[in-house]
């Protein structure tokens, strides 16, 4: 396995590249001011972040796809924990739509004093594992995952960027009864994208016509996003991503873990899941 180093901040790994620094992560947690009209797309990695960013971009523009076809996704819904996004965020015309993979304990403290809205998308962790495994082979700022068994062990220990899936999800679920927090799953987006878009619009207080919602659904579909170079990561520089080894828009399906994990791996995963999720009252589509 390669030894790409990681930055460790408060026990959580981050890519060791210029955009992540301890100083900036401390600034984000303690000084970054969320505004009441901010909307933050929060996820654990590989859970549908870019999909939700595309949906939100389209909702923001009332279904008009011009913005998503002409501006990079990371400029439309910038990641606020990366120092390199700071100027985009400072120059963003409100309401700001931003993304974050931060666990709750590292999220801006100002959130608790604001009415900023968080949309938290969760995905079946077995599909997250598989998606993360493949992405780690192509995204050069991530450690070489080794084989699936190696990576499953690493993932279940939480020794991946942004920490343990279990801690991330349980940390954010503490917010589930707050009026400015919206919980949705990747699987719900898959099963009923239109209904999900309608629910997201209601949460955002945004009224779209039926045709505008049709346009959001059509332009946020896997096929359309896969062909949109502003959203599909094909324009990520080669020094960061080896495009011959993988892509962001890989399968876009639920349940692909079934053909990737052995029976024994699946049983082990289930045991670790049960232990870690004991006491969690939310029922997910995969439970
Ligand atoms: S990242 O790198 O953490 O920001 O990745 P993230 O965007 O969270 O997750 C990538 C997975 O989301 C899938 N994806 C989609 N699925 C269905 N429809 C649409 N429109 C869509 N857009 C992205 C993408 O294919 C990755 O999942 P896998 O299982 O690897 O295909």
Boltz pocket constraint, residues with backbone or C-beta under 6 A from the ligand:
constraints:
  - pocket:
      binder: B
      contacts: [[A, 43], [A, 44], [A, 45], [A, 46], [A, 47], [A, 48], [A, 49], [A, 50], [A, 51], [A, 127], [A, 130], [A, 131], [A, 132], [A, 134], [A, 135], [A, 220], [A, 221], [A, 222], [A, 223], [A, 225], [A, 247], [A, 248], [A, 249], [A, 250], [A, 251], [A, 252], [A, 253], [A, 256]]
      max_distance: 6.0
